[in-house]
């Protein structure tokens, strides 16, 4: 098993955006396809309900109503209804927004942080360099980096709990674990953050286990499970939005290696419709 403490895991999505498939999957279709704005609810036996990202919210449209932020909405068309929200999803689990004590932010793109203001009691966990990379950007540079500062609450820094533990080489699942930096987020081995930078600076995936399965929530290290299964990188044009193309390629190759060497681990990209349909939709992921 990956970690010391089993948790409950529920996968959902708050809206979706559309892109031509070939941009995210070499050789894919020219036509636009939907990419759900995935998030995860993790029920921890000690820390209670935790979110990994939030997906979209109506605030995304408010923040992109005027230039230059409107460029974000036009380049990345978004479909969202209020009933798609993470808050609505949690209600189906008999949870309230105020029950969420922690939100782990994989990175700071708008489709991952648009709902954070809906959780006023939450504190925010992330790799420091993920926020450092975007916090001081000017308006145009921020849009290019996929960051909309107004999506974050005014007291974001006061509620921040950036990961300060030192990364470690991790060998719990045996030799050959391909990623270099692993962070024990709560210091108890229950949730392990993994640096998967490249798509965004300081992007963090999450290793965890339920009673039945091991999971790696890999954020946007790939856009779909087909990418690592078929070893199909995105089109070169996708590199325009990447923080570091070479780092992206290194972590893409590591994800392929993880899938090949540890096939029992369920890899969950944030935007993969197939994964969401198979393991998500609010059901327990122990089947």
N, C-alpha and C positions, 0 to 999 in steps of 0.2 A: 504494500500500500504506500501511497505517496507521503501522507502526512500522519501525524500522531493522533489527531482527533477528527472523527467524522462529523460532517455537517449535513444539513439539508440544502438542496440546491434547486432553484426554480428559475427557468430561463424565459425571458419575455422580450418584447420589442415595442418601443414607443414610436410609431410611425416608420416611414422608410423614405429613402431617396432613390433616384434613378440615375443610372449611368449606362452607356453602351458597354456591353459585357466584355468586348475585346480589350478595353482599357484595364480591366482587372484580371483578365485571364487570357494569356497569349493564345491566339487562334479562336477566341470566343466570337459571339455574334456581334454584328454591327448595331443591332437594335438595342434600345434601352431595356434594362431589366431592373427589378426592384431589389434594393439592398436594405433589409430591416435594420433599424437602429437598436441593436440588441443591448440588453442589460441583464444582470443577474441579481436575484435575491438569495442571499446566503443566510440560513438560520444557524447561528453559532450557539453551542450549548452554554457558553459563558457570556458572550458579548451580545447575544440576541440577534435581531434582524440587521443585516448589513447589505448595502447595495454595492455592486460593481457597476459604475456608470449609471446613467439615467435615461438615455435616449433623448428624443425630441420633446418639446413642449410648445405651447402656443407662444411662449416668450421668444422662441426662435424667429417667428414671423414679425414680432414687434421689433426685435433687434436688427432685422434685415429689411426694414421698411424703406430706408433711405440709403443713398450712396455715402461712403463706399461699401458699407456692409451689404447693400442690396446685390452686389456682384456675387456674393456667396450664394444667395438664393437662386440667382439665374444660372449660375454655373452648375449648381447642385439642386435640381428641382426636388422639393420635399412634399410628401403627402402625409398629413397628420390629422387625426380627430381627437377630441378631448377624451373619448373613451379608450384611446390608445395609450394614455399616460401611464407612467410608472405608478402613480398614486392609485389609479383605477385598478391596475393589475394587482397591487398589494391588497386592495379591498377584497379581491377574490380569495386571498389567503387569510382573510380576517385580520389584516394588519392595517394600522393607521400610519399616516406620514410621520406622526410624532413618535412612532415606535422605532424609527430608524435612527440609531445612534452614530453610525459611521457610514460614510460613502467613500469607497475606494475609487479613485479616478485613474483609469488606465492612462489617459492623456487628456489634453485640453481642447480637442476639436469640438465644434459646436454640437455635433450629433451625439456626443458623449456627456456633455455637461449642461444641456439645455434645461434639464429638469431639476437642477440642484436647489433652486430657490423654493421648491415645493416641500423641502424637508428642513424646517427651521431648527430642529433639535440636533441635526447631524453635524458631526465633525468630519473633516476631509483628510483622507490619507492618500499620498501620492509621492512619487520620487521627486525630490527637490529640483533637479535639473529640468523636469518636465515643465514646471511653472516658470522657472527662471528663463527658459527659452522663449516664452511668449509675453511675460508680464510687462516688459518695457517696449514692446513693438509699437510703431506708429500705425495709423489707421490702415494704410494700404498693405503694409507688411503683415499686419495681424490677419487681414482677410486672406492673404495668400497662405498664411500658416493655419487657416481654418479656425482662428480664435476670435471669439466675440466676448470682450471683457464684460459687457453688460449682463451676460448670462450668470455671472457669479454674484453672490450677495455682497453687500458693502462690507460686511464683517468677515469676509472669507479668510483673511489672514489670521484673525483672532480665533477662528474655528479650525485652523489648519493643524494637522498633525503629520508633517512631512516625515517620510521614512528616514530615520537617522542611523539605524543600525548598519554595521558594516556588511557588505556583501560577502558571501562565502561560497566556496566550491561545495557542491552538494552531491553526495554519493548514496543517499538513502535507497534509491532504486537500483543501485549497483553501478559499476563503472560505465563510462561512456555517456553520462548525461551531458548533452551537447551545449547547454547554455552556461555562460561564464559567471553571471552575477545572479545570486538568489538571496532574497531578503526574508527573514523570519518576522513577519509583520507584527504579531502580537507577542513574540518571544516564547511561544509555547508549541511551535511546530505545526499549528493548525492551518494557517494560511501562509503560503510562501509566494512572495512576489518575485517575478522573473523579468529582468530587463530585456525587452524585445524591441529596442529602439530601431529607427530607420524610417518607418512611416512617420513617426513624430519623435522628437528628442525626448529621452527619458520615458518612453512608453513602457508600461508595466503590465505583464500578464499575471495570471494567478493560478497556482497549483493548489488543489484541494481534493478531498475525497468525501464521498457519501458512504453509507453503510455497504454499498454494493459496488461502486465504481470509482476509479480515479479520473480526474478531469484536469485539463489544462485550458483555462480560458485565456486565449492568446491575443485578445484585443484585435488590432488591425494588422497583425503580422502577415496575414493573408486576408483576402476578402471572402474566400469560400474554401470549403474543405476539398473541393476538386483541385485547387491549386497545389496543395502539398501532396495529395494522393497521386496526382498525375504529373507532378513536378512541372507545373506551368506557371512561370512567373508572369507578372503583369506586363502590359505593353510599356515600351520605353517612355511614352508620353505620360504615364502615371507618375514618373519620377519628378514631374514638375511640382507636385504637392508633397514630396517626401523631404524630410529634414536631412537625410543622408542616404543616397542611393546605394553606396557600397555597404553601409551598415545594414540597410534593408536586405540586400542580397545575402549577406552573411547570416542574418537571422532567419531568412527564408530557408536557406540550406540547413540550418540547425533544426528548424521545424520539420523538414523532410526527414532528417536523421532521427528525430524523436519518434516520428510516426513509424519509421521502419524498424527501429530497435525496441520500442516499447509500444507495440500495437494495441495493448490493452488500455492505454490511456485515451480517453475520449477528448479529442481536441475540439475546442469551441471557438471559432472565429466570431467576432461581434456581429458581422453582417451576413452570415450564411443562412439563407432561407432553409436549405435542406436540414441543417443541424437543428434549427429552431422547430421545424415541423416534426422532427424525429424525437427530440429530447425536451422540447419546450412546451409552449401553450399552457403554462401554469401547472402542469402535472409534475409529480415527483419523478426524478430522473433515475430511478433505481431499476428500471425494466431493461 
